[in-house]
Amino acid sequence: MKPVLEYKSIFISDVHLGTKGCQAEKLLEFFKHTRSEKLYCVGDIIDIWALQKNFYWPQPHNDVIQKILRKARHGTEVFYVIGNHDEVFRKFIPMHFGKIKMVNRVIHQSVLNKKYLVVHGDAWDGVMRYAKWLSKLGSIAYEMLLRLNIVINFFRKMRGKTYWSLAKYLKYKVKNAVKYIGEYERTIAQYGKRKKFDGIVCGHIHHATNEDFEGVNYLNCGDWVESCTALAENYDGTFEIIYWDKIRNEYVKEDDETEIDTDIENDEIKKAS
């Protein structure tokens, strides 16, 4: 198996713990096989909206929180940037959860001394700003699509096929959705330019990308529901999008799930003693 991937900084967003669409097991694999000096959780990590409607919290979701806390205890500087699905935490910021710093936004100084604003991005979503009820309705429809995804992929797995996202497929087939993504990216990049940032790191729209808009580096982490992507800053100052589904077979062994659970359990035993 390949060695652990090491980065200066890692950015993840839109994990949506507390929903059936969350791919927590794959995120645990990713955490196990990566190291970084800084970890930015860029919003919607815990889906409070979903938990308020229907409480769903299996063990792997708990393990993700434990793994992030463990990274913070072992020297990784961890920031939790609050999003719209976990906006209830905004009432309490600035605050610390263990060694995790919970913030509304934070400035990341890159290896090349460039200034990046790290923010979830919902503030630039017109639907969120002017019709929040419509956003919540859309969230319900999206959750229904993700549940249908589970059924589809159950049969795909039986036939030896890889994971496929119906929600993602429809998003890029619907003209208005594509237009919405493009407008969102330009809007947030224009804000970065006005505020004299070299770049912006965000999430929110579940579309990982690394682009330049009028001199501003727009970076989106993607999500851990449809695409299982993360953004990473290398030690040479370059940024890359990690598509975990494309490379996981090079790192993951069949007994990885057991090893992940054992890591967390051992750490809790050490804490107790």
C-alpha positions as CSV (number, residue, x, y, z in Angstrom):
1,M,0.0,0.0,0.0
2,K,1.1,3.6,-0.6
3,P,2.4,5.7,2.3
4,V,0.3,8.3,4.2
5,L,-0.4,11.5,2.2
6,E,1.1,14.5,3.9
7,Y,0.0,18.1,3.3
8,K,0.5,21.5,4.8
9,S,-3.2,22.1,5.1
10,I,-6.4,20.1,4.3
11,F,-9.9,21.6,3.8
12,I,-13.1,19.6,3.9
13,S,-16.7,20.7,3.8
14,D,-20.3,19.5,3.6
15,V,-19.9,16.2,5.4
16,H,-23.5,16.4,6.6
17,L,-23.1,14.1,9.6
18,G,-26.6,13.1,10.8
19,T,-27.9,12.2,7.3
20,K,-28.1,8.9,5.6
21,G,-26.3,10.4,2.5
22,C,-23.1,11.1,4.5
23,Q,-20.2,8.9,3.5
24,A,-18.6,8.9,6.9
25,E,-16.8,5.6,6.4
26,K,-14.9,7.0,3.4
27,L,-14.0,10.2,5.4
28,L,-12.6,8.0,8.1
29,E,-10.5,6.2,5.5
30,F,-9.3,9.6,4.2
31,F,-8.4,10.8,7.7
32,K,-6.5,7.6,8.4
33,H,-4.3,8.0,5.3
34,T,-3.6,11.7,5.5
35,R,-1.7,14.1,7.7
36,S,-1.6,17.9,7.8
37,E,-0.4,20.7,10.0
38,K,-3.8,22.4,9.7
39,L,-7.3,21.0,9.1
40,Y,-10.1,23.3,8.1
41,C,-13.7,22.0,8.4
42,V,-15.5,24.4,6.1
43,G,-19.1,24.2,7.2
44,D,-22.0,21.8,7.2
45,I,-20.0,19.2,9.0
46,I,-22.9,18.3,11.3
47,D,-26.3,18.7,9.7
48,I,-28.4,20.2,12.5
49,W,-31.3,20.8,10.1
50,A,-31.6,17.1,9.4
51,L,-31.1,16.1,13.0
52,Q,-34.0,18.4,14.1
53,K,-36.4,16.6,11.8
54,N,-35.2,13.0,12.3
55,F,-32.4,12.0,14.6
56,Y,-29.9,9.7,12.8
57,W,-26.5,9.2,14.3
58,P,-24.7,5.9,13.6
59,Q,-21.4,4.9,15.0
60,P,-19.3,6.0,12.0
61,H,-20.7,9.6,12.4
62,N,-19.6,9.6,16.0
63,D,-16.2,8.2,14.9
64,V,-15.6,11.2,12.5
65,I,-16.1,13.6,15.4
66,Q,-13.7,11.6,17.6
67,K,-11.1,11.4,14.8
68,I,-11.2,15.2,14.3
69,L,-10.9,15.7,18.1
70,R,-8.0,13.2,18.1
71,K,-6.2,15.1,15.3
72,A,-6.5,18.3,17.3
73,R,-5.2,16.7,20.5
74,H,-2.2,15.3,18.6
75,G,-1.0,18.6,17.2
76,T,-3.1,19.4,14.1
77,E,-4.5,23.0,14.2
78,V,-8.2,22.5,13.6
79,F,-10.7,25.2,12.6
80,Y,-14.4,24.5,12.4
81,V,-16.0,27.1,10.1
82,I,-19.7,27.2,10.6
83,G,-22.1,26.7,7.7
84,N,-25.9,27.0,7.2
85,H,-26.8,23.5,8.1
86,D,-24.9,23.9,11.4
87,E,-25.7,27.6,11.8
88,V,-27.0,27.1,15.4
89,F,-23.3,27.2,16.5
90,R,-23.0,30.8,15.2
91,K,-24.8,31.9,18.4
92,F,-21.9,30.8,20.5
93,I,-18.8,32.0,18.5
94,P,-16.0,32.6,19.1
95,M,-15.7,29.4,21.1
96,H,-13.6,26.3,21.4
97,F,-14.7,22.7,21.3
98,G,-11.8,20.8,22.9
99,K,-8.8,22.2,20.9
100,I,-11.0,22.9,17.9
101,K,-11.5,26.6,17.1
102,M,-15.1,27.3,16.0
103,V,-15.4,30.4,13.8
104,N,-17.6,32.0,11.2
105,R,-14.7,32.7,8.9
106,V,-10.9,32.6,9.1
107,I,-8.0,33.9,7.1
108,H,-5.5,31.2,5.9
109,Q,-1.9,32.4,5.2
110,S,-0.6,30.1,2.5
111,V,2.9,28.7,2.1
112,L,3.5,31.4,-0.5
113,N,2.3,34.1,1.9
114,K,-1.0,34.6,0.0
115,K,-4.1,35.5,2.0
116,Y,-7.1,33.2,1.6
117,L,-10.5,33.8,3.1
118,V,-11.9,30.5,4.4
119,V,-15.7,30.6,4.7
120,H,-18.6,28.2,4.1
121,G,-20.2,30.4,1.5
122,D,-23.9,30.4,2.3
123,A,-23.8,34.2,2.7
124,W,-23.4,34.5,-1.1
125,D,-26.2,32.2,-1.9
126,G,-29.2,34.3,-3.0
127,V,-31.7,31.6,-2.1
128,M,-30.2,31.4,1.5
129,R,-30.3,35.2,1.8
130,Y,-33.7,36.0,0.5
131,A,-35.8,32.8,0.6
132,K,-34.4,30.6,3.4
133,W,-37.6,28.5,3.4
134,L,-36.9,27.6,-0.3
135,S,-33.4,26.5,0.7
136,K,-34.9,24.2,3.4
137,L,-37.4,22.8,0.9
138,G,-34.6,22.1,-1.5
139,S,-32.7,20.4,1.3
140,I,-35.6,18.0,1.8
141,A,-35.8,17.2,-1.9
142,Y,-32.0,16.7,-2.0
143,E,-32.2,14.3,0.9
144,M,-34.9,12.3,-0.9
145,L,-32.6,12.1,-3.9
146,L,-29.7,10.8,-1.7
147,R,-32.0,8.1,-0.2
148,L,-32.8,7.0,-3.8
149,N,-29.0,7.0,-4.4
150,I,-28.6,4.4,-1.6
151,V,-31.1,2.1,-3.3
152,I,-29.5,2.6,-6.8
153,N,-26.0,2.0,-5.5
154,F,-27.0,-1.1,-3.5
155,F,-27.9,-2.8,-6.8
156,R,-24.9,-1.3,-8.6
157,K,-22.6,-2.8,-5.9
158,M,-24.3,-6.2,-6.4
159,R,-23.3,-5.9,-10.1
160,G,-19.7,-5.0,-9.2
161,K,-20.1,-1.3,-10.3
162,T,-18.7,1.8,-8.5
163,Y,-20.7,4.4,-6.6
164,W,-22.8,6.8,-8.8
165,S,-24.6,9.9,-7.7
166,L,-28.0,10.5,-9.2
167,A,-28.1,13.9,-7.4
168,K,-24.8,15.0,-9.0
169,Y,-25.9,13.7,-12.4
170,L,-29.1,15.7,-12.3
171,K,-27.3,18.8,-11.0
172,Y,-25.1,19.0,-14.1
173,K,-27.8,18.1,-16.5
174,V,-30.2,20.9,-15.4
175,K,-29.3,24.1,-17.2
176,N,-30.5,26.4,-14.3
177,A,-28.4,24.4,-11.8
178,V,-25.2,24.9,-13.9
179,K,-26.0,28.6,-14.3
180,Y,-26.5,28.9,-10.5
181,I,-23.1,27.3,-9.8
182,G,-21.4,29.6,-12.3
183,E,-23.0,32.8,-10.8
184,Y,-22.3,31.7,-7.3
185,E,-18.6,31.2,-8.1
186,R,-18.2,34.6,-9.8
187,T,-20.1,36.4,-7.0
188,I,-17.9,35.0,-4.2
189,A,-14.7,35.6,-6.2
190,Q,-15.8,39.2,-6.9
191,Y,-16.2,39.7,-3.1
192,G,-12.7,38.4,-2.6
193,K,-11.3,40.8,-5.2
194,R,-13.1,43.8,-3.5
195,K,-11.7,42.8,-0.1
196,K,-8.2,42.3,-1.6
197,F,-7.9,38.6,-0.8
198,D,-5.6,36.4,-3.0
199,G,-8.2,33.7,-2.9
200,I,-11.3,32.2,-1.3
201,V,-11.8,28.7,0.1
202,C,-15.5,27.7,0.5
203,G,-18.0,24.8,0.2
204,H,-21.8,25.0,0.3
205,I,-22.6,24.1,-3.3
206,H,-21.0,20.6,-3.3
207,H,-18.9,21.3,-6.4
208,A,-15.1,21.0,-6.0
209,T,-13.1,23.2,-8.2
210,N,-9.9,25.3,-8.4
211,E,-10.3,28.3,-10.7
212,D,-9.1,31.8,-11.2
213,F,-11.6,34.6,-11.5
214,E,-10.1,38.0,-12.4
215,G,-7.0,37.3,-10.4
216,V,-8.7,35.7,-7.4
217,N,-8.1,32.0,-6.8
218,Y,-11.5,30.4,-6.1
219,L,-11.3,27.1,-4.3
220,N,-14.2,24.9,-3.4
221,C,-13.8,21.8,-1.2
222,G,-16.7,19.8,-2.6
223,D,-18.5,17.4,-0.2
224,W,-18.6,14.0,1.4
225,V,-22.1,13.1,0.3
226,E,-21.8,12.9,-3.5
227,S,-18.2,13.3,-4.5
228,C,-16.0,12.6,-1.5
229,T,-13.5,15.4,-2.3
230,A,-11.1,17.5,-0.2
231,L,-8.9,20.4,-0.9
232,A,-5.2,20.2,0.0
233,E,-2.3,22.7,0.2
234,N,1.0,21.1,-0.7
235,Y,4.3,22.1,0.9
236,D,5.3,24.0,-2.3
237,G,2.2,26.2,-1.9
238,T,0.1,24.7,-4.7
239,F,-3.4,23.5,-4.1
240,E,-5.0,20.3,-5.4
241,I,-8.4,18.7,-5.2
242,I,-8.3,15.1,-3.8
243,Y,-10.9,12.8,-5.4
244,W,-10.9,10.1,-2.7
245,D,-13.0,7.6,-4.7
246,K,-10.4,7.7,-7.5
247,I,-7.4,6.9,-5.3
248,R,-8.8,5.1,-2.3
249,N,-8.0,1.6,-3.7
250,E,-4.3,2.6,-3.6
251,Y,-4.4,3.1,0.2
252,V,-7.3,1.2,1.7
253,K,-7.0,-2.4,2.8
254,E,-10.0,-4.6,3.6
255,D,-9.4,-4.4,7.4
256,D,-9.1,-0.6,7.4
257,E,-12.5,-0.2,9.0
258,T,-11.5,-2.3,12.0
259,E,-8.2,-0.5,12.3
260,I,-9.9,2.9,12.3
261,D,-12.2,1.8,15.1
262,T,-9.3,0.4,17.1
263,D,-7.4,3.7,16.7
264,I,-10.2,5.6,18.2
265,E,-10.8,3.1,21.0
266,N,-7.1,3.0,21.9
267,D,-7.0,6.8,22.1
268,E,-10.1,6.9,24.4
269,I,-8.4,4.3,26.6
270,K,-5.3,6.4,26.9
271,K,-7.4,9.5,27.8
272,A,-9.3,7.6,30.5
273,S,-6.0,6.3,32.0
